[in-house]
Amino acid sequence: MTELEKLWDKRNKKAMGKPIYDLWLDNYLPLLKEYKQEEILDLGCGGGCDSLYLTERGYKVLACDISKEALSNTKKYIPGIKTKQMNLIEDFPFEDETYTLIIADLSIHYFTEKETIHIMQKIKNILKQNGILLARVHSTKNLNNETSLLEEVDKNLYRRGEELRRYFDKEDVEKIFSIIGDIIYQEKCMKRQDTEKEKIVFEIKCQKIANK
């Protein structure tokens, strides 16, 4: 087991319980309905929030995460769901142009810029032509509330205990996510449960465009 697996197993073990989702994917229901018969990839599923949202609405999902604890929790509360353990910074275990729709919700902001670019290139590879990535990442506006807890490592990259966390500004969003193709994004507030502090995130839709 790698140190990264140990870190995320430790974190997810503390967060065990029925996944609590917010309704951010409601904005994409007309789009999601186009993929009712296709498997959706939940990339970095954590405890299964978005996987639960999707399966409750009749979608087929493959839930992926580096943490066995996270996948165990997902399977506990979503019987019959398909799962796969994978590390985002390693080779993806999928053929090119496998998926039409990929969800990456709060899962790709834990890496250096070089690693993040590499991850986006791999996501692009496994998306079919005109395929869609729906993602959320932390905004730099959250730094106003968290700076005292963070050690700056690089521009918009901080260490919080053992964990790296990247915060995105508009320039970062456009640079990183345009690797896939055309992007549409908005800054929004999110909160999954009453006890959780409100976060500001970028909500991003990317479409893979041929030869881009």
Phi, psi and omega in degrees: 000130181283165178296327179293319176298316179299317180301311184283332172297317180298314181294316183287331178298325179288337186255021181297149179142173181299129180302137176246118182251153167266185190249033183297329181286350175303327181296342185247014183302319177301322177291315182301323182298336178291341185246026184300329182265358183254154176282131177262137179265119175262101191266110187079059191287343185059221181283358173107022183303304183287328176298320178294314178306312185290315182292326177297338181256013171090014180268151175269132187227141165251114183266124184238141176198157177285338187265123175295326178297318179296316181293324177298317178295319179299315181292328180297320186260352177231080183303134176085357181290145175277136179227158175211131175277130180203151178256122186298336182270000174258177179301136178285138181275044182225150174288156175300147177054051179266323190244143175266334181220128178233135174253131174224087189260109179057036184236350184242030176241034179241025191225161172295165179300317180300315179294320181296317177298318179298317178298317181295324178296322179289323176298316178301320182298321185272353174281141172288163175303134184069009177292163188239137166249127172250126187217158169227141177220157179294140175272153175297342179296340176289342183296336179301330183261347191238355187306322183294341182263357190242148174250120183288130181253321181202179180303119178063015178239128185227156173254130178237097188066237178272353190258136170273143177217128179259140175244134187256138164254181184298322179298318179296314180302312183293320181293313187283310189279339176290351173304325182284317183160228181281137181233147171231132182213155176218151172268131183219162172266144177223152177200121183270334181211160186299327183278352184272141176289139179295137179243151173256127184229158166267128175256124193230136172242123178243139174239127179289126181245134182303137175063022178253000000 
